[in-house]
Amino acid sequence: MGIADSIRFYLASQYLAWKTAISYRFSFVLWLIYSTFSEIYAVIAITVIYTVSSGIAGWSYYQMLLLSAAATMVLGAIYYHIESRMVVNKMRNGGYDGLFSKPYGLVTIMLSTSGGTTEISGFVSGLLVFAYSAIKLRLPLESVLVYLAVFGIGTFALLLFVLMLTALTYLLFKSSSFMNNFLGFLSTAASYPINIYGPVFSLLFTVVVPIGIATYYPAGMIFGKISPGAIAIVIVLSVLVGTISYKLFYAIMKHYSSGGG
């Protein structure tokens, strides 16, 4: 199967997921609203911080809003494609067995059928705050487009990393608890410049738990805090993270056996 076939499978899966979700209208609307709370809370928290203090050193109010919004967008994209509880339940109960027999790659199948549709509202709320912050900062359109390209590469790499880690935690623990806690931690850590955590944790959030490649470094680039050469290294690192995560995922899935047999 080629790329076009994989895209058609992805779109068909999204159509089915949305059709199913919308059939429960009241619940669907409630979850859409609930998914915006993280960004609303982030805006309130940053506003309070900058109202009662000078804020984060070297970062203006709108720069922090943009960084926080980017973190919400990243986590929204991840949850939209990989809902850890759903993944683990499907693995445990044999929910993927029929899907894995289809002529598509495992990554395509899992990213197409394992997410939470209502998480789109988290991504959209982050995008709206991002756009508002970019306008207030008067960022040039070409700079925003370059940012979004670097952001997109980093986000996709992080998505593959989370997919790999979800498969690994299922193999080790048969539980989604670790991933739920991990993603909650990731959401908090990504909302602030990683350099405030010190050199050790900055390195950790760049290489080991690479949230920085999708949030901090693209934002640092657009605000002139990081050189173009450093961004080129970040792009290479994103490609490496994505490639290694992809290969490790397939290696892990060789040991997969579902509860359904």
C-alpha positions in Angstrom: 0.0 0.0 0.0 1.3 3.5 -0.9 1.0 6.8 0.8 -2.2 7.7 -1.0 -3.9 4.5 0.3 -2.7 5.2 3.8 -4.1 8.8 3.7 -7.4 7.4 2.5 -7.5 4.9 5.3 -6.7 7.7 7.8 -9.4 10.0 6.5 -12.0 7.2 6.4 -11.1 6.3 10.0 -11.5 9.9 11.1 -14.8 10.1 9.4 -16.0 7.0 11.2 -14.7 8.3 14.5 -16.4 11.7 14.2 -19.6 10.1 13.0 -19.6 7.9 16.1 -18.7 10.7 18.5 -21.3 13.1 17.1 -24.1 10.5 17.5 -23.8 11.2 21.3 -24.3 14.9 20.9 -24.6 16.0 24.5 -21.6 14.0 25.7 -19.7 15.1 22.7 -20.3 18.8 23.4 -19.4 18.4 27.0 -16.1 16.8 26.2 -15.3 19.4 23.6 -15.8 22.1 26.3 -13.8 20.1 28.8 -10.9 19.7 26.4 -10.5 23.5 26.3 -10.0 23.9 30.0 -6.2 23.2 29.9 -5.6 26.2 27.7 -8.0 28.4 29.6 -6.2 27.5 32.8 -2.8 28.2 31.2 -3.9 31.7 30.0 -5.2 32.5 33.5 -2.1 31.2 35.2 0.3 33.2 32.9 -1.8 36.3 33.3 -1.7 36.0 37.1 2.1 35.4 37.1 2.7 38.5 34.9 0.3 40.6 37.0 1.8 39.9 40.4 5.5 39.7 39.2 7.9 40.4 36.4 7.2 36.9 35.0 9.7 34.5 33.5 13.1 36.2 32.9 13.7 37.0 29.2 10.1 36.1 28.2 7.4 38.7 27.7 3.7 38.0 28.5 2.7 37.4 24.9 5.8 35.2 24.3 4.8 33.0 27.2 1.2 32.9 25.9 2.5 31.7 22.6 4.8 29.1 24.1 2.0 27.8 26.3 -0.4 27.7 23.4 2.1 25.7 21.4 2.3 23.2 24.2 -1.5 22.9 24.2 -1.4 22.3 20.4 1.2 19.6 20.7 -0.6 17.8 23.4 -3.9 18.2 21.6 -2.4 16.7 18.4 -1.0 13.8 20.5 -4.3 13.0 22.3 -6.2 13.4 19.1 -4.2 10.5 17.6 -3.1 8.5 20.7 -5.4 8.2 23.7 -3.3 6.0 26.0 -6.3 4.4 27.8 -7.9 3.5 24.5 -4.7 2.1 23.1 -4.1 -0.1 26.1 -7.7 -1.3 26.3 -7.7 -2.2 22.6 -4.4 -4.1 23.0 -5.6 -5.9 26.1 -9.0 -6.8 24.6 -7.9 -7.6 21.1 -9.4 -4.5 19.6 -6.6 -4.1 17.1 -6.5 -7.7 15.9 -8.9 -7.2 13.0 -7.3 -3.9 12.1 -3.8 -5.4 12.1 -4.8 -7.8 9.4 -5.5 -4.9 7.0 -2.8 -4.0 4.4 -1.5 -0.9 6.1 1.5 -0.2 8.4 1.0 -0.6 12.1 1.8 3.1 12.7 -0.8 4.2 10.1 -3.4 1.9 11.7 -2.7 3.0 15.3 -2.5 6.8 14.5 -5.8 6.5 12.6 -7.8 4.6 15.1 -6.5 5.3 18.6 -7.3 8.9 19.3 -9.9 11.1 21.1 -11.9 13.2 18.6 -12.9 15.7 21.3 -9.3 16.5 21.8 -9.5 18.6 18.7 -11.0 21.4 20.8 -7.8 21.5 22.9 -5.7 21.9 19.7 -8.0 24.6 18.3 -8.1 26.6 21.6 -4.3 26.5 21.6 -4.2 27.6 18.0 -6.5 30.5 18.7 -4.3 31.7 21.6 -1.2 31.2 19.4 -2.7 33.4 16.6 -3.7 36.1 19.1 -0.3 36.1 20.6 1.4 36.2 17.2 -0.7 39.2 16.2 0.0 41.1 19.5 3.7 40.4 19.0 3.4 41.5 15.3 5.3 38.5 14.1 6.0 38.5 10.3 3.9 36.0 8.4 7.1 34.4 6.9 8.5 33.9 10.4 5.2 32.2 11.6 5.3 29.9 8.5 8.9 28.8 9.2 7.9 28.4 12.9 5.0 26.2 12.0 7.2 24.0 9.7 9.7 23.4 12.5 6.9 22.9 15.0 5.2 20.4 12.7 8.3 18.3 12.3 9.0 18.3 16.0 5.3 17.5 16.8 5.3 14.5 14.4 8.5 13.2 15.9 7.1 13.5 19.4 3.9 11.8 18.3 6.0 8.8 17.1 7.9 8.9 20.4 4.7 8.8 22.4 3.3 6.0 20.3 6.5 4.0 20.8 6.4 4.6 24.6 2.7 3.7 24.8 3.4 0.3 23.1 6.4 -0.2 25.5 4.4 0.5 28.6 1.7 -1.9 27.5 4.3 -4.6 27.0 5.8 -3.9 30.5 2.8 -3.0 32.6 -0.4 -3.8 30.6 -1.7 -0.5 32.0 -2.2 3.1 30.8 -1.5 4.7 34.2 2.1 5.4 33.4 1.3 7.1 30.1 -1.5 9.2 31.6 0.8 10.5 34.3 3.7 11.0 31.9 1.6 13.0 29.5 0.2 15.2 32.3 3.8 15.8 33.4 4.8 16.6 29.8 1.9 19.1 29.4 3.1 21.0 32.5 6.8 20.9 31.6 6.2 22.0 28.0 4.3 25.1 29.0 7.4 26.9 30.2 10.9 27.5 28.7 12.9 24.4 29.4 16.0 26.4 30.2 14.4 27.5 33.5 14.7 23.8 34.7 18.5 24.0 34.6 21.1 22.4 32.2 20.5 18.8 33.2 16.7 18.9 32.7 17.1 21.1 29.6 19.1 18.2 28.1 16.6 15.7 29.4 13.7 17.6 27.7 15.8 17.8 24.5 17.1 14.3 24.0 15.5 11.8 26.5 12.0 13.2 26.7 12.1 15.4 23.6 9.3 17.8 24.3 11.6 20.8 23.6 11.9 20.0 19.8 8.2 20.8 19.4 7.7 23.7 21.8 10.7 25.5 23.3 13.1 25.5 20.3 10.7 26.6 17.6 9.5 29.4 20.0 13.1 30.3 20.8 13.8 30.6 17.0 10.8 32.9 16.3 11.8 35.2 19.2 15.5 35.3 18.2 16.7 33.4 21.3 18.1 30.5 19.3 20.4 30.7 16.3 19.5 29.3 12.8 22.3 26.9 13.2 20.9 25.5 16.4 17.5 25.2 14.8 19.1 23.2 12.0 20.4 20.8 14.7 17.0 20.6 16.3 15.4 19.7 12.9 18.0 16.9 12.5 17.3 15.8 16.1 13.6 15.7 15.3 14.2 13.5 12.3 16.4 11.2 14.4 13.8 11.0 17.3 11.0 10.2 14.8 13.1 7.6 12.9 14.4 5.9 16.1 10.9 5.9 17.7 9.4 4.4 14.5 11.9 1.6 14.4 11.7 0.9 18.1 7.9 0.8 17.9 8.0 -2.0 15.3 10.6 -3.8 17.3 8.3 -3.6 20.4 5.3 -4.7 18.4 7.0 -8.0 17.5 6.4 -9.0 21.1 2.7 -7.9 21.1 0.1 -10.4 22.0 -3.4 -9.2 22.8 -5.7 -10.3 25.5 -8.0 -11.4 22.7 -5.5 -14.0 21.6 
